[in-house]
């Protein structure tokens, strides 16, 4: 197996990844980028517009796999930089702690969090960013929304995979759920 796995920079080739996805849960991170005011209160939530795992175009959070031998903080930085650009300037503690753990299942009825590709366990973080964010080519857009806008019925219609619930949990964890 050492011939198909690069333990420093990669995961598995696409065929091996599909095999693993069908047999074991994968570890992911979900990062909800936020803007805070001078008192540290969340004023805006950043959400990407991109193609979701189910094929739909929807608003989503920064998300991705944790690679073999990669620290959680490194995975957060890598995915935030990939999706928001190198000038996002995320404020991640040296030892980040998730505000919740989310389980994504292929069956949306199990937990309300859904990923048609596999079972994934995701550590979810609220991450203040202070720099200029430029969405990646994988994202169609990056929008910043007030907590009221981010939890509105209209925004809920634009989200899939349970991310509307994740946004509500994130805002509740920082005390600004409308």
N, CA, C and O of each residue as an XYZ file, in Angstrom:
712
protein
N       0.818     -1.190      0.000
C       0.000      0.000      0.000
C       0.860      1.250      0.000
O       0.387      2.308     -0.417
N       2.130      1.169      0.462
C       3.010      2.317      0.487
C       3.272      2.895     -0.891
O       3.608      4.073     -1.017
N       3.121      2.082     -1.923
C       3.369      2.558     -3.277
C       2.260      3.479     -3.782
O       2.505      4.296     -4.670
N       1.058      3.368     -3.243
C      -0.038      4.201     -3.736
C      -0.393      5.331     -2.783
O      -1.258      6.152     -3.092
N       0.264      5.385     -1.624
C      -0.031      6.414     -0.639
C       1.199      7.280     -0.422
O       2.265      6.773     -0.072
N       1.060      8.566     -0.624
C       2.128      9.514     -0.329
C       1.792     10.120      1.021
O       0.864     10.923      1.110
N       2.512      9.766      2.068
C       2.166     10.181      3.427
C       2.519     11.623      3.732
O       2.180     12.113      4.809
N       3.177     12.311      2.838
C       3.553     13.688      3.105
C       2.602     14.692      2.470
O       2.304     15.719      3.080
N       2.121     14.426      1.273
C       1.380     15.463      0.576
C       0.048     15.027      0.007
O      -0.766     15.882     -0.343
N      -0.207     13.758     -0.099
C      -1.382     13.322     -0.826
C      -2.192     12.347     -0.007
O      -1.859     12.042      1.138
N      -3.232     11.876     -0.594
C      -4.088     10.892      0.053
C      -3.965      9.608     -0.737
O      -2.919      8.961     -0.697
N      -4.969      9.238     -1.428
C      -4.948      8.016     -2.233
C      -5.308      8.373     -3.671
O      -5.894      9.425     -3.929
N      -4.953      7.491     -4.606
C      -5.379      7.742     -5.972
C      -6.906      7.615     -6.023
O      -7.491      7.011     -5.124
N      -7.565      8.165     -7.044
C      -9.039      8.184     -7.081
C      -9.710      6.824     -6.906
O     -10.746      6.733     -6.247
N      -9.146      5.777     -7.478
C      -9.746      4.446     -7.331
C      -9.651      3.941     -5.891
O     -10.615      3.398     -5.350
N      -8.495      4.123     -5.285
C      -8.324      3.702     -3.903
C      -9.198      4.541     -2.967
O      -9.755      4.011     -2.005
N      -9.322      5.837     -3.237
C     -10.160      6.705     -2.415
C     -11.611      6.242     -2.451
O     -12.273      6.206     -1.413
N     -12.109      5.890     -3.622
C     -13.484      5.391     -3.729
C     -13.658      4.111     -2.922
O     -14.684      3.927     -2.266
N     -12.676      3.234     -2.963
C     -12.736      1.998     -2.187
C     -12.787      2.305     -0.691
O     -13.613      1.744      0.029
N     -11.915      3.187     -0.226
C     -11.877      3.550      1.193
C     -13.178      4.249      1.595
O     -13.746      3.943      2.644
N     -13.654      5.190      0.764
C     -14.900      5.898      1.077
C     -16.062      4.939      1.300
O     -16.957      5.229      2.094
N     -16.061      3.825      0.623
C     -17.131      2.858      0.769
C     -17.008      1.976      1.998
O     -17.918      1.206      2.301
N     -15.872      2.081      2.721
C     -15.647      1.152      3.828
C     -15.376      1.794      5.176
O     -15.639      1.176      6.208
N     -14.858      3.015      5.200
C     -14.538      3.649      6.487
C     -14.885      5.137      6.456
O     -14.820      5.765      5.399
N     -15.253      5.705      7.604
C     -15.484      7.157      7.655
C     -14.160      7.905      7.460
O     -13.100      7.427      7.864
N     -14.238      9.069      6.843
C     -13.061      9.912      6.652
C     -13.149     11.125      7.582
O     -14.240     11.569      7.940
N     -11.992     11.649      7.962
C     -11.939     12.820      8.837
C     -11.873     14.075      7.977
O     -11.043     14.181      7.074
N     -12.752     15.017      8.267
C     -12.844     16.291      7.556
C     -12.782     17.443      8.546
O     -12.879     17.252      9.758
N     -12.620     18.639      8.005
C     -12.836     19.863      8.778
C     -13.896     20.670      8.050
O     -13.970     20.648      6.822
N     -14.710     21.378      8.807
C     -15.614     22.398      8.292
C     -15.186     23.689      8.967
O     -15.056     23.739     10.190
N     -14.967     24.730      8.182
C     -14.559     26.018      8.732
C     -15.569     27.075      8.301
O     -15.827     27.251      7.111
N     -16.129     27.769      9.268
C     -17.066     28.847      8.982
C     -16.296     30.149      9.156
O     -16.033     30.567     10.284
N     -15.928     30.800      8.040
C     -15.192     32.052      8.152
C     -16.129     33.170      8.627
O     -17.268     33.272      8.173
N     -15.639     33.994      9.536
C     -16.448     35.101     10.059
C     -15.614     36.376     10.107
O     -14.385     36.343     10.167
N     -16.325     37.496     10.079
C     -15.733     38.816     10.340
C     -16.223     39.229     11.718
O     -17.386     39.016     12.059
N     -15.343     39.816     12.504
C     -15.715     40.262     13.844
C     -15.462     41.757     13.977
O     -14.619     42.317     13.275
N     -16.202     42.405     14.888
C     -15.985     43.828     15.139
C     -14.872     44.012     16.170
O     -14.234     43.040     16.575
N     -14.641     45.236     16.589
C     -13.543     45.537     17.512
C     -13.721     44.887     18.882
O     -12.758     44.770     19.640
N     -14.952     44.459     19.208
C     -15.208     43.770     20.470
C     -15.122     42.253     20.331
O     -15.306     41.527     21.308
N     -14.841     41.769     19.111
C     -14.746     40.351     18.862
C     -16.087     39.681     18.616
O     -16.182     38.454     18.646
N     -17.123     40.473     18.374
C     -18.453     39.936     18.115
C     -18.589     39.681     16.615
O     -18.226     40.526     15.797
N     -19.114     38.509     16.266
C     -19.292     38.148     14.862
C     -20.325     39.070     14.218
O     -21.448     39.207     14.703
N     -19.915     39.701     13.108
C     -20.824     40.594     12.375
C     -21.234     40.011     11.031
O     -22.308     40.328     10.520
N     -20.386     39.158     10.453
C     -20.676     38.582      9.136
C     -20.140     37.157      9.044
O     -19.122     36.812      9.644
N     -20.854     36.348      8.280
C     -20.478     34.961      8.021
C     -20.159     34.842      6.538
O     -20.920     35.319      5.696
N     -19.034     34.208      6.219
C     -18.656     33.998      4.826
C     -19.127     32.642      4.335
O     -18.907     31.618      4.983
N     -19.782     32.652      3.173
C     -20.228     31.394      2.582
C     -19.885     31.377      1.103
O     -20.048     32.366      0.389
N     -19.411     30.231      0.672
C     -19.047     30.033     -0.722
C     -20.258     29.588     -1.524
O     -21.162     28.941     -0.996
N     -20.267     29.935     -2.791
C     -21.257     29.407     -3.725
C     -20.488     28.466     -4.635
O     -19.589     28.889     -5.363
N     -20.847     27.172     -4.591
C     -20.158     26.185     -5.426
C     -20.991     24.930     -5.566
O     -22.054     24.789     -4.962
N     -20.482     24.029     -6.377
C     -21.173     22.766     -6.580
C     -20.972     21.886     -5.361
O     -19.842     21.613     -4.957
N     -22.070     21.449     -4.784
C     -22.043     20.596     -3.595
C     -21.815     19.135     -4.011
O     -21.954     18.797     -5.186
N     -21.466     18.273     -3.048
C     -21.259     16.852     -3.370
C     -22.458     16.195     -4.048
O     -22.290     15.230     -4.794
N     -23.668     16.705     -3.799
C     -24.843     16.106     -4.434
C     -25.084     16.636     -5.847
O     -26.067     16.262     -6.487
N     -24.191     17.509     -6.340
C     -24.287     18.023     -7.707
C     -25.005     19.348     -7.827
O     -24.964     19.978     -8.884
N     -25.662     19.783     -6.768
C     -26.392     21.055     -6.814
C     -25.432     22.233     -6.620
O     -24.325     22.072     -6.107
N     -25.875     23.406     -7.037
C     -25.135     24.640     -6.767
C     -25.738     25.220     -5.498
O     -26.944     25.461     -5.432
N     -24.906     25.442     -4.498
C     -25.443     25.903     -3.225
C     -24.416     26.703     -2.447
O     -23.226     26.712     -2.763
N     -24.920     27.379     -1.413
C     -24.046     28.057     -0.461
C     -23.483     26.997      0.474
O     -24.196     26.090      0.902
N     -22.213     27.120      0.782
C     -21.550     26.111      1.596
C     -20.445     26.755      2.425
O     -20.108     27.923      2.226
N     -19.894     25.998      3.339
C     -18.787     26.457      4.163
C     -17.488     25.892      3.599
O     -17.513     25.041      2.710
N     -16.372     26.356      4.104
C     -15.071     25.792      3.736
C     -15.001     24.396      4.338
O     -15.271     24.211      5.525
N     -14.642     23.426      3.528
C     -14.643     22.050      3.998
C     -13.613     21.239      3.234
O     -13.316     21.532      2.076
N     -13.070     20.221      3.881
C     -12.150     19.335      3.181
C     -11.563     18.284      4.096
O     -11.694     18.347      5.318
N     -10.902     17.299      3.464
C     -10.292     16.186      4.192
C      -9.064     16.621      4.964
O      -8.379     17.581      4.614
N      -8.814     15.878      6.026
C      -7.561     15.973      6.764
C      -6.656     14.898      6.177
O      -7.036     13.729      6.113
N      -5.475     15.286      5.756
C      -4.546     14.338      5.144
C      -3.799     13.526      6.200
O      -3.709     13.930      7.359
N      -3.274     12.400      5.791
C      -2.486     11.551      6.670
C      -1.304     12.341      7.226
O      -0.578     12.989      6.472
N      -1.112     12.286      8.536
C      -0.026     12.974      9.246
C      -0.139     14.494      9.207
O       0.851     15.196      9.416
N      -1.329     15.002      8.942
C      -1.544     16.456      8.930
C      -2.259     16.856     10.220
O      -3.253     16.242     10.608
N      -1.744     17.883     10.871
C      -2.402     18.413     12.065
C      -3.693     19.121     11.658
O      -3.804     19.622     10.539
N      -4.656     19.160     12.559
C      -5.943     19.811     12.296
C      -5.724     21.278     11.928
O      -6.355     21.783     10.999
N      -4.846     21.958     12.640
C      -4.571     23.369     12.345
C      -4.036     23.534     10.924
O      -4.415     24.471     10.221
N      -3.160     22.630     10.503
C      -2.621     22.683      9.144
C      -3.721     22.448      8.111
O      -3.748     23.105      7.070
N      -4.626     21.513      8.395
C      -5.738     21.258      7.474
C      -6.637     22.492      7.367
O      -7.070     22.857      6.274
N      -6.914     23.129      8.500
C      -7.715     24.359      8.474
C      -7.045     25.428      7.615
O      -7.681     26.021      6.743
N      -5.778     25.669      7.861
C      -5.048     26.686      7.086
C      -5.035     26.346      5.597
O      -5.252     27.218      4.755
N      -4.783     25.092      5.277
C      -4.719     24.674      3.873
C      -6.057     24.892      3.168
O      -6.091     25.440      2.066
N      -7.142     24.475      3.781
C      -8.447     24.604      3.139
C      -8.926     26.062      3.109
O      -9.548     26.485      2.135
N      -8.646     26.819      4.151
C      -9.028     28.239      4.137
C      -8.252     28.993      3.058
O      -8.822     29.819      2.345
N      -6.963     28.713      2.940
C      -6.170     29.367      1.900
C      -6.618     28.931      0.510
O      -6.692     29.753     -0.403
N      -6.918     27.646      0.341
C      -7.371     27.140     -0.957
C      -8.684     27.804     -1.365
O      -8.841     28.201     -2.519
N      -9.625     27.928     -0.431
C     -10.954     28.438     -0.770
C     -11.094     29.954     -0.674
O     -11.895     30.541     -1.401
N     -10.325     30.605      0.216
C     -10.478     32.050      0.424
C      -9.297     32.866     -0.081
O      -9.364     34.095     -0.118
N      -8.227     32.201     -0.465
C      -7.043     32.907     -0.950
C      -6.004     33.081      0.139
O      -6.306     32.979      1.328
N      -4.794     33.342     -0.275
C      -3.669     33.441      0.665
C      -3.702     34.708      1.508
O      -2.968     34.809      2.491
N      -4.531     35.667      1.147
C      -4.604     36.923      1.905
C      -5.798     36.961      2.863
O      -6.132     38.033      3.368
N      -6.448     35.829      3.125
C      -7.603     35.803      4.030
C      -7.199     36.096      5.475
O      -7.990     36.648      6.240
N      -5.989     35.734      5.845
C      -5.453     35.957      7.182
C      -6.344     35.389      8.289
O      -6.842     36.139      9.128
N      -6.547     34.068      8.293
C      -7.373     33.459      9.342
C      -6.672     33.503     10.696
O      -5.449     33.401     10.785
N      -7.467     33.655     11.738
C      -6.957     33.684     13.110
C      -7.274     32.343     13.756
O      -8.347     32.152     14.328
N      -6.320     31.413     13.657
C      -6.508     30.058     14.182
C      -5.569     29.866     15.365
O      -4.361     30.068     15.233
N      -6.110     29.477     16.525
C      -5.236     29.235     17.678
C      -4.238     28.119     17.401
O      -4.428     27.321     16.483
N      -3.181     28.066     18.193
C      -2.178     27.017     18.018
C      -2.771     25.631     18.219
O      -2.367     24.681     17.549
N      -3.718     25.508     19.129
C      -4.393     24.235     19.383
C      -5.891     24.447     19.241
O      -6.590     24.580     20.246
N      -6.401     24.482     18.007
C      -7.824     24.778     17.813
C      -8.730     23.684     18.371
O      -8.392     22.500     18.353
N      -9.880     24.113     18.863
C     -10.887     23.175     19.366
C     -12.180     23.402     18.585
O     -12.618     24.544     18.442
N     -12.788     22.346     18.084
C     -14.027     22.515     17.323
C     -15.181     22.930     18.233
O     -15.198     22.610     19.422
N     -16.153     23.654     17.648
C     -17.346     23.985     18.428
C     -18.345     22.836     18.379
O     -19.233     22.757     19.228
N     -18.213     21.946     17.399
C     -19.036     20.743     17.327
C     -18.375     19.739     16.394
O     -17.434     20.059     15.668
N     -18.889     18.530     16.433
C     -18.475     17.470     15.515
C     -19.708     17.081     14.718
O     -20.773     16.836     15.285
N     -19.561     17.025     13.405
C     -20.671     16.734     12.508
C     -20.398     15.401     11.818
O     -19.285     15.145     11.358
N     -21.420     14.560     11.751
C     -21.299     13.312     11.002
C     -22.145     13.407      9.741
O     -23.365     13.558      9.807
N     -21.483     13.318      8.595
C     -22.157     13.302      7.302
C     -22.362     11.845      6.888
O     -21.439     11.034      6.961
N     -23.586     11.523      6.453
C     -23.907     10.171      6.021
C     -24.418     10.194      4.589
O     -24.868     11.228      4.094
N     -24.345      9.047      3.933
C     -24.903      8.948      2.584
C     -26.425      9.012      2.623
O     -27.051      9.401      1.637
N     -27.020      8.641      3.733
C     -28.469      8.720      3.933
C     -28.781     10.006      4.694
O     -28.401     10.122      5.859
N     -29.461     10.980      4.072
C     -29.723     12.262      4.740
C     -30.636     12.147      5.960
O     -30.722     13.086      6.752
N     -31.312     11.024      6.122
C     -32.235     10.854      7.247
C     -31.517     10.532      8.560
O     -32.103     10.707      9.628
N     -30.287     10.077      8.512
C     -29.607      9.631      9.729
C     -29.302     10.790     10.668
O     -29.650     10.734     11.848
N     -28.654     11.843     10.161
C     -28.253     12.949     11.038
C     -28.715     14.318     10.538
O     -28.622     15.309     11.262
N     -29.208     14.373      9.313
C     -29.537     15.664      8.719
C     -28.352     16.278      7.991
O     -28.509     17.256      7.259
N     -27.169     15.711      8.186
C     -25.980     16.143      7.455
C     -25.706     15.068      6.412
O     -25.655     13.881      6.735
N     -25.531     15.483      5.164
C     -25.542     14.538      4.056
C     -24.362     14.755      3.121
O     -24.052     15.885      2.744
N     -23.715     13.668      2.754
C     -22.709     13.667      1.698
C     -22.918     12.371      0.922
O     -22.681     11.289      1.459
N     -23.358     12.463     -0.332
C     -23.679     11.242     -1.080
C     -22.472     10.353     -1.353
O     -22.640      9.193     -1.732
N     -21.262     10.869     -1.170
C     -20.057     10.109     -1.492
C     -19.649      9.121     -0.415
O     -19.100      8.062     -0.716
N     -19.923      9.472      0.872
C     -19.362      8.654      1.945
C     -19.863      9.093      3.316
O     -20.607     10.065      3.451
N     -19.432      8.349      4.324
C     -19.612      8.715      5.726
C     -18.364      9.498      6.110
O     -17.242      9.020      5.944
N     -18.572     10.705      6.626
C     -17.446     11.543      7.037
C     -17.712     12.101      8.429
O     -18.848     12.428      8.771
N     -16.666     12.207      9.218
C     -16.725     12.834     10.530
C     -15.957     14.136     10.405
O     -14.771     14.145     10.074
N     -16.658     15.248     10.678
C     -16.050     16.555     10.471
C     -15.971     17.343     11.770
O     -16.950     17.457     12.508
N     -14.794     17.881     12.031
C     -14.592     18.802     13.144
C     -14.932     20.197     12.625
O     -14.367     20.637     11.624
N     -15.848     20.892     13.292
C     -16.324     22.189     12.795
C     -15.779     23.333     13.641
O     -15.789     23.281     14.871
N     -15.297     24.379     12.945
C     -14.650     25.517     13.587
C     -15.233     26.830     13.071
O     -15.586     26.943     11.897
N     -15.330     27.814     13.954
C     -15.604     29.192     13.558
C     -14.245     29.863     13.498
O     -13.493     29.838     14.473
N     -13.918     30.476     12.332
C     -12.579     31.035     12.139
C     -12.675     32.501     11.714
O     -13.120     32.794     10.604
N     -12.262     33.423     12.589
C     -12.217     34.829     12.176
C     -11.153     35.030     11.094
O     -10.041     34.513     11.200
N     -11.509     35.781     10.060
C     -10.559     36.155      9.014
C     -10.549     37.673      8.920
O     -11.591     38.318      9.029
N      -9.367     38.236      8.717
C      -9.263     39.694      8.707
C      -8.738     40.252      7.397
O      -8.733     41.469      7.210
N      -8.304     39.413      6.505
C      -7.717     39.881      5.257
C      -8.711     39.934      4.113
O      -9.918     39.762      4.287
N      -8.154     40.178      2.940
C      -8.932     40.256      1.707
C      -9.126     38.848      1.163
O      -8.157     38.174      0.815
N     -10.359     38.408      1.091
C     -10.659     37.051      0.633
C     -10.984     37.051     -0.849
O     -11.772     37.866     -1.329
N     -10.371     36.132     -1.560
C     -10.623     35.932     -2.984
C     -10.976     34.472     -3.186
O     -10.111     33.608     -3.046
N     -12.242     34.171     -3.517
C     -12.627     32.761     -3.636
C     -11.821     32.033     -4.713
O     -11.422     32.616     -5.721
N     -11.599     30.762     -4.471
C     -10.837     29.939     -5.412
C     -11.620     29.720     -6.694
O     -12.798     30.064     -6.784
N     -10.954     29.146     -7.679
C     -11.617     28.836     -8.942
C     -12.683     27.767     -8.760
O     -13.602     27.667     -9.573
N     -12.572     26.968     -7.706
C     -13.579     25.951     -7.435
C     -14.877     26.576     -6.928
O     -15.944     25.971     -7.033
N     -14.784     27.780     -6.381
C     -15.968     28.473     -5.870
C     -16.449     29.476     -6.910
O     -15.645     30.126     -7.579
N     -17.747     29.592     -7.038
C     -18.322     30.548     -7.977
C     -18.380     31.946     -7.389
O     -18.366     32.941     -8.115
N     -18.445     32.011     -6.049
C     -18.600     33.302     -5.375
C     -18.333     33.112     -3.887
O     -18.419     32.000     -3.366
N     -18.008     34.210     -3.213
C     -17.920     34.258     -1.755
C     -18.771     35.429     -1.319
O     -18.542     36.560     -1.749
N     -19.749     35.171     -0.472
C     -20.603     36.234      0.034
C     -20.469     36.352      1.536
O     -20.252     35.364      2.238
N     -20.605     37.588      2.020
C     -20.568     37.853      3.460
C     -21.964     38.265      3.892
O     -22.570     39.158      3.299
N     -22.473     37.609      4.932
C     -23.848     37.793      5.359
C     -23.905     38.069      6.854
O     -23.139     37.501      7.633
N     -24.826     38.952      7.247
C     -25.058     39.171      8.670
C     -25.623     37.881      9.263
O     -26.114     37.034      8.517
N     -25.565     37.714     10.563
C     -26.169     36.519     11.159
C     -27.653     36.366     10.792
O     -28.128     35.248     10.593
N     -28.371     37.462     10.704
C     -29.782     37.395     10.326
C     -29.942     36.890      8.895
O     -30.789     36.038      8.626
N     -29.132     37.413      7.980
C     -29.191     36.961      6.586
C     -28.764     35.493      6.465
O     -29.379     34.723      5.727
N     -27.707     35.112      7.191
C     -27.150     33.764      7.094
C     -28.124     32.697      7.586
O     -28.033     31.539      7.178
N     -29.054     33.081      8.460
C     -30.013     32.114      9.008
C     -31.424     32.323      8.464
O     -32.383     31.747      8.978
N     -31.549     33.141      7.435
C     -32.872     33.435      6.875
C     -33.436     32.227      6.130
O     -32.701     31.315      5.751
N     -34.748     32.239      5.927
C     -35.396     31.173      5.167
C     -34.865     31.122      3.744
O     -34.710     30.038      3.182
N     -34.582     32.288      3.147
C     -34.041     32.319      1.786
C     -32.678     31.638      1.720
O     -32.413     30.859      0.804
N     -31.815     31.931      2.691
C     -30.482     31.313      2.692
C     -30.597     29.807      2.915
O     -29.839     29.036      2.328
N     -31.524     29.389      3.745
C     -31.719     27.959      3.980
C     -32.032     27.234      2.668
O     -31.586     26.105      2.461
N     -32.788     27.872      1.794
C     -33.115     27.284      0.497
C     -31.895     27.171     -0.411
O     -31.873     26.337     -1.316
N     -30.875     28.007     -0.179
C     -29.668     28.015     -1.012
C     -28.599     27.048     -0.508
O     -27.535     26.935     -1.118
N     -28.865     26.350      0.595
C     -27.859     25.476      1.193
C     -28.298     24.015      1.133
O     -29.488     23.704      1.177
N     -27.312     23.133      1.032
C     -27.577     21.691      1.041
C     -26.667     21.025      2.070
O     -25.884     21.700      2.738
N     -26.766     19.746      2.193
C     -25.887     18.916      3.026
C     -26.053     19.156      4.518
O     -25.302     18.587      5.310
N     -27.014     19.985      4.928
C     -27.184     20.311      6.334
C     -26.400     21.533      6.769
O     -26.351     21.848      7.958
N     -25.778     22.234      5.808
C     -24.956     23.381      6.172
C     -25.761     24.524      6.771
O     -25.204     25.340      7.506
N     -27.068     24.606      6.476
C     -27.879     25.622      7.143
C     -27.901     25.362      8.652
O     -27.831     26.305      9.441
N     -27.997     24.107      9.054
C     -27.935     23.764     10.484
C     -26.560     24.049     11.066
O     -26.444     24.507     12.202
N     -25.516     23.779     10.285
C     -24.156     24.024     10.754
C     -23.932     25.518     11.003
O     -23.296     25.891     11.989
N     -24.447     26.367     10.124
C     -24.320     27.816     10.315
C     -25.032     28.233     11.602
O     -24.496     29.031     12.370
N     -26.215     27.711     11.842
C     -26.960     28.031     13.072
C     -26.181     27.577     14.317
O     -26.096     28.309     15.303
N     -25.616     26.366     14.259
C     -24.813     25.886     15.383
C     -23.586     26.772     15.608
O     -23.225     27.062     16.749
N     -22.953     27.196     14.523
C     -21.770     28.056     14.632
C     -22.125     29.393     15.280
O     -21.432     29.855     16.188
N     -23.195     30.003     14.813
C     -23.607     31.301     15.377
C     -24.031     31.169     16.824
O     -23.766     32.062     17.629
N     -24.690     30.064     17.172
C     -25.068     29.830     18.570
C     -23.813     29.668     19.427
O     -23.785     30.123     20.570
N     -22.783     29.028     18.890
C     -21.565     28.779     19.676
C     -20.819     30.071     20.016
O     -20.065     30.118     20.988
N     -21.032     31.123     19.211
C     -20.373     32.404     19.493
C     -21.360     33.449     20.025
O     -21.024     34.628     20.139
N     -22.573     33.009     20.346
C     -23.545     33.874     21.009
C     -24.242     34.896     20.132
O     -24.696     35.922     20.638
N     -24.342     34.647     18.818
C     -25.011     35.626     17.964
C     -26.100     35.002     17.091
O     -26.423     35.546     16.034
N     -26.667     33.878     17.511
C     -27.765     33.292     16.764
C     -28.988     34.190     16.912
O     -29.463     34.418     18.025
N     -29.504     34.705     15.781
C     -30.665     35.623     15.877
C     -31.906     34.928     16.414
O     -32.955     35.557     16.553
